[in-house]
């Protein structure tokens, strides 16, 4: 089973990423809710990297690989754009966003709620986001 995909940094490639994750996860027979939550989390991180870190530059790429070990899924998303600075991130009040009808700004908060662990690493060569989800 193919566990890696690389796409150029355009929003139209988000569907390809969602389809790849869905196809990979099909073998695990997850509930529809869990499947959709995981796809949403991966899509959100990839969208942020494409739009914010790489400014939708089609000459740049992001790569996603998925592995599973002992019932823990690991999603590794790599890019060469502007690094996400977790230390500068302030979790939004999602209920307030909904109340005032504000769109955007809650993606990382949703990912943090869906996944069991979220990590970001950066060095001079690349940025990597690791998403972990226990499925067994």
N, C-alpha and C positions, 0 to 999 in steps of 0.2 A: 504494500500500500504506500502510495506517494505521501510523504509527510512534510514536503517543503514546497513553497510557492514564492516566486519573486515577481513583482509587478512594478510598473512605472508609477510615479506619484501623480496620478490623476484620479479624480473622484469616481470616474466611470469604472475603475478597477475594483472598487469596494464590493460590487456584486460578485466579481470573480473570487474575492477573498471569502465572502460569506458562503458562496457555493462550495469552495474548497473545504472550509471548516465543517459545514454541514455534511458533506460527503465523507470526510474523515471520521466524524463522530458517529455516523450511521452504524458502524460496526459495534458500537457500545450499547445500543438499544436504550438510550436515555429517554426519560419522559420528554414530551414536547416542551414543557415549561423549562426544564433544565437545558435542553438543547438550544432553545431560543435565547435564554439568558446568556449562555456561553457565547453564542454567535454574536449577540448584541455587544458583549464586553470586548471581544476581539475586534469587531467592526468599529467600535468607538475609539479604541486605541489607534487602529490603522487610519481612521479618518483624521484624528488629531495629528498624526505624523504626516500624512499627506498634505493636509491643509495648513497647519500651523508651523510644523518643523521644516517642511520642504516646499512651502508656498505653491503647491500643485505644479511643481516643475517636472514635466514628463521626461527630462533627461536624468532625473534621480530615481532611485528604486527603494522599495522596502521589501524585506524578506520575512516570511513567517514560516516557522517550523513547529511541528507538534509532535510531542512524544508522550508516552504513558509508561509509568512504572509504579507497580504496587498500588494501582487504583488512583494514582494522582496524574492528572493531565498537566502537561507543561507546554505553554505557548511561548515561543521565543520570537520576538519581533525586532528586527534590526533595520536601522536606517543611518544615514550620514548627514541628517539635517541639524537644525538647532536643537540642542539638548533640552529636555524637560527638566526643570529645576524643582524637584519635589519640595525642597526646603522653602521655596517661595509660594507653594500652593496652599491656598486657604479653602477648606471645604465649604461649599455654599449651603445655604439653608434651602433645601429643595422645596419644602412646603411653601416658603415665601416666594420662590420663583414661580410656583404654580399659582399662588394667590394673585400675584400681580401680572401674570401672563408673560413673564420673561422667557424668551427662547434662548437656548444655549447655555453653556457654562456649568452643566451638571454631569457631563460625561464621565469624568474621572471619579466623581462621587458614586455614580452608578456602578462603574467597574469595581470600585472598592467594596461595594455591597454585594456584588454578584460573585466575585472571585474570592478564594480563600487567602490568597497572598498576591500582592502586586509589588514588583521591584523594578527600579530603573537604575541602569548603569551607563556611564559614559566614559570614554577615553578619547585620545586624540584622533583615533581612526573611526570610531562608530559609537552609536547609542543603541542600547538594548533594553527592551522592556520584557520582563518575565511575568507571565500570568499563570497561576496555579489553581487548579480546581480538583477537589477530591470527588471521585465518581463511584467509588465502591466502599 
